[in-house]
Amino acid sequence: MSGETLPGVEESTPSRIVLHVDMDCFYASCERLREPELRGEPVVVGMGYESGETFGAVATASYEAREYGVESAQPISEALERLPRAEAGTPEPSTEADRDADVGHYRPVDLDFYKSVATSVKEILHECADVVREVSIDEAYLDVTEETGWRRVPDGDRTLAEGYARHVKQRIGREVGVPASVGVAPNMSAAKIASDHDKPDGLVVVEPGDVEEFLAPLPVDAVHGVGPVTADRLAEMGVETAGDLAEADPTALRSAFGSRGVELHDRARGIDDREVTPTGRPKSLSRESAFAEATDDRGEKRETLAALAADVAARARSRDATYRTIGIKAVVPPYDVNTRERSLPGPVDDPELVEEVALELLTEFDGEAVRKLGVRVSNLSFASGEQARLDGWEGGEVDGGEGAERRSAPIDEDGAVNAEPEGQLSFDDLGDGA
């Protein structure tokens, strides 16, 4: 009987559990970290809005700004017509009347800052799942099949998978301070659609067996892979919803769109066999902690940083990773991000050294109030074999030295400060707009 199935008994293969995490209006959310007064206000991040500038575009617009017709990739001149800019240099709105004024708060694109925030989010995602595919600065897929399940909790109101997704979402909000929408489904395309379904700050779960029913009433351009041109061509064929696409003649779709037509037909029916393929090992590991209120207490800062250093070093050891750079991050009010780091002669696995270097770097901020502290090890190596130590190491110069930048230190695509970038993201790659 080996390899056979008994009559009347179906083989049971647990359905994959995929999370799609999409940061809501990410650039605008980052700006609100620096300026909490902007919460609830129309925020436009872009370029070309300063007086005398003749060209520019919107990188992202908050949901409040979208109510005025401001959209991502829109010419900045059109955005300013729809939503005039609040006077530069004036105080942020303090009264209800000020908040009711039809003006927007325009801010320049600060990719270095956004990448540093994104790195904090990515650290959480990699802690929550062994398989993470980073799509852009503000979007990722997680395969959490090994971490949770589709079983329902005892009261039957939700699945374990929903609880796990809520845990991921809440960690991002609590530890980083930016909102995320999360979709949960048995495949990638359905998870992507689910995360878009209830923005902003949404959580939508589509259980196995419910995917096609969930998709059916949605407009056809909700199907992952259907853009405006394809949607127009499908409309000419009488296909206007995902349900229409699911019921369409696959031969006609193949004739019109080639193999892609069959793929879209499958996705509309809830069929997507793609695996979540990881984007590679991390280039850095970090841990951050925010204080309830900004503190200048030297003992409290040192105690917090020492705990963070121990945690980061333990995580590196658990992954058999060595590191050549140790750094800290100190966020001072209102939200100025300071980064300092030290390069080592060679790769090491040395928790005591991580704490020693981190605390030494922290002395630069003695007497200064901080809102958040972080420790990072970067320039990672995962080669097997005996790990190195630098016993007796005397230390080197702090990279950047006196006068190092506070908000624009060079950060690579994974957020490692001044760490020999292996390819920068272009503006077109960032995909912030949802």
Backbone torsions as a table, in degrees:
resi	resn	phi	psi	omega
1	MET	NA	-1.2	-177.5
2	SER	-58.1	131.9	177.7
3	GLY	83.2	-3.7	-179.1
4	GLU	-105.6	163.4	178.3
5	THR	-115.9	132.7	179.6
6	LEU	-61.3	143.4	178.8
7	PRO	-56.1	135.8	177.3
8	GLY	80.9	-0.4	178.8
9	VAL	-113.0	120.3	-178.9
10	GLU	-87.9	141.5	173.1
11	GLU	-69.0	136.0	-177.2
12	SER	-112.9	115.5	176.0
13	THR	-112.9	118.5	-178.6
14	PRO	-55.4	134.2	178.7
15	SER	-68.6	141.1	175.7
16	ARG	-62.0	149.7	176.5
17	ILE	-120.2	112.3	-176.7
18	VAL	-115.5	132.2	172.0
19	LEU	-106.4	133.3	169.2
20	HIS	-111.3	116.5	-178.2
21	VAL	-104.9	122.0	-176.8
22	ASP	-129.2	118.3	-178.8
23	MET	-75.5	129.7	-175.3
24	ASP	-77.9	123.1	177.0
25	CYS	42.0	57.9	-164.1
26	PHE	-57.1	-47.6	-177.8
27	TYR	-61.5	-43.3	178.8
28	ALA	-63.8	-38.8	178.3
29	SER	-63.4	-38.9	177.6
30	CYS	-64.2	-41.1	179.2
31	GLU	-63.5	-33.0	178.6
32	ARG	-71.9	-22.8	172.5
33	LEU	-63.6	-42.1	-179.7
34	ARG	-75.1	-33.4	-177.5
35	GLU	-129.0	85.6	-178.8
36	PRO	-57.2	-22.5	179.4
37	GLU	-64.0	-16.9	-178.8
38	LEU	-81.8	-7.6	-179.9
39	ARG	-62.0	128.7	-179.2
40	GLY	85.5	-6.6	-179.3
41	GLU	-97.8	154.1	173.7
42	PRO	-66.9	120.6	-179.3
43	VAL	-121.7	130.5	178.0
44	VAL	-122.7	123.4	176.3
45	VAL	-107.1	125.8	-177.6
46	GLY	-177.3	-157.9	-177.5
47	MET	-144.2	155.6	175.4
48	GLY	92.2	9.9	-177.0
49	TYR	-93.5	-11.2	179.3
50	GLU	-69.3	151.0	-179.9
51	SER	-58.1	132.8	179.8
52	GLY	93.6	-17.0	176.8
53	GLU	-80.7	139.9	-173.6
54	THR	-111.3	-8.3	-177.1
55	PHE	-142.4	142.4	176.9
56	GLY	176.4	172.2	-178.2
57	ALA	-147.6	159.2	176.8
58	VAL	-82.3	125.9	174.7
59	ALA	-83.4	-44.8	172.9
60	THR	-156.1	155.3	177.3
61	ALA	-130.0	136.6	177.2
62	SER	-65.8	164.8	-179.9
63	TYR	-62.2	-32.1	177.1
64	GLU	-65.0	-38.2	178.2
65	ALA	-71.2	-31.7	-179.5
66	ARG	-65.9	-24.0	177.4
67	GLU	-64.2	-19.4	177.9
68	TYR	-96.1	3.6	179.6
69	GLY	90.7	12.2	177.6
70	VAL	-85.2	130.9	-175.4
71	GLU	-136.0	159.0	175.5
72	SER	-61.1	144.2	178.4
73	ALA	71.8	5.2	177.9
74	GLN	-76.4	142.9	174.0
75	PRO	-56.3	137.7	-175.9
76	ILE	-63.5	-30.3	178.9
77	SER	-62.6	-39.3	178.3
78	GLU	-69.2	-38.6	178.1
79	ALA	-61.7	-42.4	-179.2
80	LEU	-66.9	-30.9	176.1
81	GLU	-67.6	-40.7	-178.5
82	ARG	-76.9	-34.4	-176.4
83	LEU	-141.8	93.4	-178.7
84	PRO	-57.4	153.3	-178.3
85	ARG	-80.3	136.6	172.1
86	ALA	-61.4	142.7	-177.1
87	GLU	-56.7	128.7	179.3
88	ALA	-64.4	137.4	176.1
89	GLY	86.3	-6.6	177.6
90	THR	-84.1	154.4	-180.0
91	PRO	-62.8	154.1	176.0
92	GLU	-67.2	155.5	-175.1
93	PRO	-56.8	130.9	-178.6
94	SER	-117.6	-16.0	179.6
95	THR	-119.0	163.9	179.6
96	GLU	-61.4	-37.4	179.9
97	ALA	-64.0	-41.0	178.3
98	ASP	-62.1	-40.6	-177.1
99	ARG	-69.6	-24.9	179.4
100	ASP	-81.3	-8.9	-179.8
101	ALA	-65.2	139.8	-177.6
102	ASP	-84.5	70.5	177.9
103	VAL	-134.0	154.3	179.0
104	GLY	-115.4	158.1	-179.9
105	HIS	-105.3	108.4	-174.4
106	TYR	-95.2	134.8	-179.7
107	ARG	-134.2	145.5	179.1
108	PRO	-74.6	156.2	177.5
109	VAL	-69.8	128.0	179.0
110	ASP	-126.2	80.2	-172.8
111	LEU	-62.1	-35.9	-179.8
112	ASP	-60.6	-43.7	179.2
113	PHE	-65.8	-43.8	-179.0
114	TYR	-63.6	-37.5	178.5
115	LYS	-66.0	-36.8	179.7
116	SER	-66.3	-38.1	176.6
117	VAL	-68.1	-42.5	-179.9
118	ALA	-61.2	-34.9	179.1
119	THR	-63.1	-38.6	177.4
120	SER	-63.8	-38.9	177.4
121	VAL	-65.6	-45.1	-178.2
122	LYS	-61.7	-35.8	178.2
123	GLU	-60.1	-41.9	178.8
124	ILE	-64.6	-43.8	-179.0
125	LEU	-61.4	-41.8	-179.5
126	HIS	-71.0	-24.6	174.7
127	GLU	-75.6	-29.3	-175.0
128	CYS	-89.3	-15.0	-178.4
129	ALA	-148.6	142.3	176.1
130	ASP	-76.6	-25.8	-177.6
131	VAL	-116.2	109.3	-179.5
132	VAL	-129.2	129.0	174.6
133	ARG	-113.1	108.4	178.9
134	GLU	-82.2	118.9	-177.1
135	VAL	-90.5	-39.6	179.9
136	SER	-157.4	-171.8	-178.4
137	ILE	-62.7	-23.8	-172.1
138	ASP	-127.8	21.3	-172.5
139	GLU	-152.4	138.5	179.4
140	ALA	-157.8	153.3	171.8
141	TYR	-106.1	141.4	175.5
142	LEU	-125.7	132.7	170.1
143	ASP	-98.2	110.2	-176.0
144	VAL	-113.4	26.0	-179.2
145	THR	-57.6	-36.4	-178.3
146	GLU	-81.6	-15.0	-175.6
147	GLU	-96.5	-21.4	-176.3
148	THR	-148.7	-163.0	-177.9
149	GLY	-156.2	171.7	178.6
150	TRP	-89.2	-1.1	179.5
151	ARG	-62.9	152.0	178.4
152	ARG	-89.0	149.2	176.0
153	VAL	-70.5	163.6	-173.4
154	PRO	-52.2	-36.0	-178.7
155	ASP	-78.1	-8.7	174.4
156	GLY	77.7	2.3	-176.0
157	ASP	-78.1	-24.3	-177.3
158	ARG	-153.2	165.5	177.6
159	THR	-91.1	162.3	173.8
160	LEU	-60.6	-35.6	-179.6
161	ALA	-61.8	-39.1	177.7
162	GLU	-64.0	-43.4	178.2
163	GLY	-61.0	-39.1	-179.6
164	TYR	-67.1	-42.7	178.6
165	ALA	-62.2	-39.2	178.6
166	ARG	-64.3	-37.4	176.7
167	HIS	-60.7	-45.8	178.9
168	VAL	-61.2	-47.5	-178.3
169	LYS	-61.6	-43.9	-178.7
170	GLN	-68.7	-35.1	177.3
171	ARG	-63.2	-41.8	178.6
172	ILE	-61.3	-46.5	-179.6
173	GLY	-65.3	-41.4	-176.1
174	ARG	-74.6	-43.4	-171.9
175	GLU	-90.5	-28.7	-178.5
176	VAL	-107.7	-35.4	176.1
177	GLY	93.0	16.6	177.2
178	VAL	-122.6	147.7	-177.6
179	PRO	-82.4	151.8	177.7
180	ALA	-137.2	145.4	169.8
181	SER	-103.8	138.2	-175.1
182	VAL	-127.4	130.5	172.3
183	GLY	-110.7	138.5	-179.0
184	VAL	-124.4	127.6	-177.4
185	ALA	-160.6	170.9	179.9
186	PRO	-81.5	0.2	176.0
187	ASN	-151.2	168.9	-172.4
188	MET	-66.1	-47.8	-175.0
189	SER	-65.4	-39.9	178.6
190	ALA	-67.7	-37.3	177.6
191	ALA	-64.1	-39.3	177.5
192	LYS	-61.9	-46.7	179.6
193	ILE	-63.9	-40.3	-179.4
194	ALA	-63.0	-38.9	-179.3
195	SER	-68.1	-26.5	178.6
196	ASP	-84.1	-10.3	-165.9
197	HIS	-76.7	-27.0	-173.8
198	ASP	-137.9	48.0	179.0
199	LYS	-79.7	153.7	-5.6
200	PRO	-87.3	165.9	172.4
201	ASP	60.2	37.6	-175.4
202	GLY	-98.2	164.9	172.9
203	LEU	-142.8	112.9	-177.6
204	VAL	-124.4	128.5	-178.8
205	VAL	-114.8	127.3	176.1
206	VAL	-117.8	110.5	-175.0
207	GLU	-80.4	158.1	176.7
208	PRO	-55.4	138.6	-178.5
209	GLY	90.9	-15.8	-178.9
210	ASP	-107.1	-1.0	-170.9
211	VAL	-63.5	-50.1	-176.0
212	GLU	-63.8	-39.5	178.4
213	GLU	-64.6	-39.5	177.3
214	PHE	-62.8	-41.5	-175.1
215	LEU	-75.8	-34.1	-167.4
216	ALA	-47.0	-48.6	-176.0
217	PRO	-80.0	-7.4	-175.5
218	LEU	-73.7	149.3	174.8
219	PRO	-59.5	149.5	-172.0
220	VAL	-60.8	-29.7	-179.1
221	ASP	-74.0	-2.1	172.3
222	ALA	-76.1	-22.4	179.1
223	VAL	-66.1	127.9	-177.2
224	HIS	-59.1	120.4	-179.4
225	GLY	108.6	-9.7	178.5
226	VAL	-97.3	107.8	177.2
227	GLY	-94.4	-176.9	-177.1
228	PRO	-58.5	-41.7	-178.0
229	VAL	-66.8	-46.5	178.7
230	THR	-63.4	-39.9	179.1
231	ALA	-61.1	-40.0	178.7
232	ASP	-64.2	-42.6	179.6
233	ARG	-66.8	-37.9	177.8
234	LEU	-66.4	-37.8	178.9
235	ALA	-61.4	-35.8	177.3
236	GLU	-64.9	-23.3	178.0
237	MET	-92.6	5.1	-179.4
238	GLY	83.0	15.8	-178.9
239	VAL	-103.5	109.7	-176.0
240	GLU	-120.3	-19.9	179.1
241	THR	-123.9	167.1	175.9
242	ALA	-62.7	-34.2	177.3
243	GLY	-64.4	-39.9	175.5
244	ASP	-60.1	-42.2	-178.8
245	LEU	-65.4	-39.0	179.5
246	ALA	-63.8	-32.2	-177.4
247	GLU	-93.8	-4.4	-177.4
248	ALA	-68.8	158.7	179.2
249	ASP	-71.4	115.2	-178.5
250	PRO	-61.7	-28.6	178.0
251	THR	-65.4	-41.9	178.4
252	ALA	-66.3	-37.5	178.8
253	LEU	-67.3	-39.5	177.0
254	ARG	-64.4	-39.5	179.3
255	SER	-63.4	-37.6	-176.9
256	ALA	-82.5	-35.6	-171.1
257	PHE	-126.8	3.5	-177.9
258	GLY	71.4	-152.9	-177.7
259	SER	-63.3	-25.3	178.7
260	ARG	-64.3	-33.1	178.2
261	GLY	-61.8	-40.6	177.5
262	VAL	-66.6	-38.9	178.9
263	GLU	-62.5	-43.9	179.1
264	LEU	-66.6	-36.5	176.4
265	HIS	-61.0	-43.2	178.1
266	ASP	-63.7	-44.4	-177.6
267	ARG	-63.4	-37.4	178.3
268	ALA	-65.7	-23.4	177.6
269	ARG	-93.3	5.7	178.4
270	GLY	84.0	16.9	-177.4
271	ILE	-104.8	120.0	177.8
272	ASP	-158.2	105.1	-174.5
273	ASP	-92.7	5.4	-178.8
274	ARG	-62.6	140.2	174.7
275	GLU	-90.3	150.8	173.3
276	VAL	-77.1	107.2	-178.2
277	THR	-95.8	126.7	-177.7
278	PRO	-65.6	153.9	-178.6
279	THR	-92.3	14.0	176.3
280	GLY	110.5	172.0	-179.5
281	ARG	-72.3	152.4	179.1
282	PRO	-67.6	152.0	175.9
283	LYS	-92.3	-10.4	179.2
284	SER	-154.2	161.5	174.2
285	LEU	-132.1	135.9	-178.3
286	SER	-148.2	164.5	173.7
287	ARG	-146.4	137.7	-178.6
288	GLU	-127.9	157.6	176.8
289	SER	-144.9	131.3	179.6
290	ALA	-99.5	145.2	176.3
291	PHE	-90.1	150.5	178.4
292	ALA	-59.4	-38.0	174.3
293	GLU	-138.2	151.0	178.2
294	ALA	-55.7	136.2	-176.9
295	THR	-130.2	143.0	173.2
296	ASP	-112.4	13.2	179.4
297	ASP	-70.5	112.4	-174.8
298	ARG	-60.9	-42.6	-179.0
299	GLY	-64.5	-42.4	179.8
300	GLU	-64.4	-41.3	179.8
301	LYS	-64.9	-43.7	-178.2
302	ARG	-67.7	-40.6	179.2
303	GLU	-62.7	-42.9	179.4
304	THR	-64.5	-44.5	-177.7
305	LEU	-67.1	-37.7	178.4
306	ALA	-62.5	-40.6	178.6
307	ALA	-65.8	-40.7	178.2
308	LEU	-63.9	-41.5	-179.8
309	ALA	-62.4	-42.7	179.6
310	ALA	-63.9	-39.6	-179.1
311	ASP	-66.8	-45.1	-179.6
312	VAL	-63.8	-43.5	179.9
313	ALA	-63.4	-37.7	178.8
314	ALA	-67.2	-38.8	179.0
315	ARG	-65.7	-40.5	178.3
316	ALA	-63.0	-42.7	-179.7
317	ARG	-65.9	-37.7	-179.4
318	SER	-65.2	-22.2	179.2
319	ARG	-101.0	8.5	-178.2
320	ASP	56.3	40.8	-178.8
321	ALA	-107.6	138.2	169.1
322	THR	-107.6	165.5	-173.2
323	TYR	-142.1	149.1	-179.4
324	ARG	-113.7	-2.3	-178.9
325	THR	-140.2	135.8	176.6
326	ILE	-122.8	132.0	-177.4
327	GLY	-145.2	166.7	175.3
328	ILE	-128.7	161.4	171.0
329	LYS	-128.2	134.4	176.4
330	ALA	-128.7	120.6	-179.7
331	VAL	-102.7	118.5	-179.1
332	VAL	-108.9	151.4	-178.9
333	PRO	-58.8	145.4	0.7
334	PRO	-75.8	-41.2	171.8
335	TYR	-165.8	54.5	177.6
336	ASP	-87.5	122.0	-175.8
337	VAL	-94.4	116.7	178.3
338	ASN	-107.5	131.6	177.7
339	THR	-125.8	136.4	176.0
340	ARG	-136.0	144.9	-179.8
341	GLU	-152.1	165.9	179.9
342	ARG	-136.2	131.9	177.1
343	SER	-91.2	143.0	-177.4
344	LEU	-105.8	159.0	179.7
345	PRO	-62.3	-26.9	-178.6
346	GLY	-161.5	172.9	-179.1
347	PRO	-68.3	138.8	-177.3
348	VAL	-135.1	161.5	166.4
349	ASP	-129.2	93.2	-170.1
350	ASP	-148.4	89.2	-178.8
351	PRO	-56.5	-38.3	-180.0
352	GLU	-64.0	-36.4	179.5
353	LEU	-69.3	-37.7	178.2
354	VAL	-59.3	-46.1	179.5
355	GLU	-65.1	-44.2	-178.5
356	GLU	-59.4	-48.5	-178.1
357	VAL	-67.7	-42.1	-179.1
358	ALA	-60.5	-44.9	-179.0
359	LEU	-67.6	-35.1	177.6
360	GLU	-66.2	-40.9	178.1
361	LEU	-65.5	-31.4	-178.4
362	LEU	-67.5	-23.9	-177.0
363	THR	-59.3	-23.4	178.2
364	GLU	-63.1	-21.7	-176.9
365	PHE	-107.4	17.9	174.6
366	ASP	-60.2	134.3	178.7
367	GLY	82.5	-2.4	-179.3
368	GLU	-109.7	133.9	179.0
369	ALA	-71.8	141.0	178.2
370	VAL	-128.5	148.3	176.8
371	ARG	-95.7	-29.1	-175.6
372	LYS	-152.4	147.6	174.4
373	LEU	-128.5	151.6	177.7
374	GLY	-148.7	154.8	175.4
375	VAL	-126.6	138.1	-179.3
376	ARG	-136.3	140.5	166.4
377	VAL	-115.1	137.4	-175.4
378	SER	-141.9	-174.5	-170.8
379	ASN	54.2	56.1	-173.3
380	LEU	-78.0	149.8	171.5
381	SER	-128.4	139.9	-178.8
382	PHE	-116.8	18.2	-178.9
383	ALA	-64.6	141.1	178.2
384	SER	-76.3	165.5	178.7
385	GLY	117.8	-176.6	-176.2
386	GLU	-65.7	133.5	-179.2
387	GLN	-82.9	150.8	-176.5
388	ALA	-91.3	154.6	169.9
389	ARG	-132.7	157.6	179.2
390	LEU	-121.6	59.4	179.6
391	ASP	-59.4	134.2	178.5
392	GLY	81.0	6.4	-179.5
393	TRP	-63.0	133.6	-174.3
394	GLU	-88.6	-14.6	-178.4
395	GLY	96.4	160.5	-179.6
396	GLY	-129.8	-164.6	-178.9
397	GLU	-81.0	146.5	175.1
398	VAL	-72.3	122.7	179.1
399	ASP	-60.2	132.6	179.9
400	GLY	99.7	-37.7	177.2
401	GLY	60.8	-164.8	-179.8
402	GLU	-65.3	134.9	179.7
403	GLY	88.2	8.1	177.2
404	ALA	-59.5	146.0	-173.5
405	GLU	-65.0	149.5	-177.7
406	ARG	-93.1	-35.3	-175.1
407	ARG	-123.1	3.0	-176.0
408	SER	-137.6	32.6	174.5
409	ALA	-63.3	142.6	-178.6
410	PRO	-59.9	128.1	-177.8
411	ILE	-129.4	132.1	-178.8
412	ASP	-81.8	-177.5	-171.7
413	GLU	-64.9	-16.4	175.3
414	ASP	-106.7	11.0	173.6
415	GLY	87.6	4.1	-179.5
416	ALA	-75.5	120.3	-174.9
417	VAL	-72.7	127.5	173.6
418	ASN	53.3	44.1	-169.4
419	ALA	-122.1	55.7	175.7
420	GLU	46.5	70.1	-175.0
421	PRO	-56.2	142.5	-179.4
422	GLU	-107.7	38.3	178.7
423	GLY	121.1	115.0	-177.6
424	GLN	-86.9	149.1	174.3
425	LEU	-74.4	138.8	173.5
426	SER	-88.1	162.8	-179.2
427	PHE	-57.3	-38.7	-177.0
428	ASP	-69.8	-18.0	-176.9
429	ASP	-82.3	-14.5	-163.6
430	LEU	-78.1	-33.4	169.8
431	GLY	62.5	31.9	176.6
432	ASP	-87.8	127.1	-179.6
433	GLY	176.4	-13.4	-179.7
434	ALA	-87.1	NA	NA
